[in-house]
């Protein structure tokens, strides 16, 4: 099989698989995005808090 036929076959199979997929509705996608943004924001605040506390501790230990 030559490379062009291989690519064409791959695209056909990928299209077929995508047709079998179930897609989220616009509302479900928006709700999922909101949840992800909220979790990322909360984790960012948590990590920033840990970083702040550890930087204070390291400054105290190193005496700077």
PyMOL commands that set and color helices and strands:
alter all, ss='L'
color gray80, all
select helices_A, chain A and resi 3-20+26-62
alter helices_A, ss='H'
color red, helices_A
deselect
rebuild
show_as cartoon
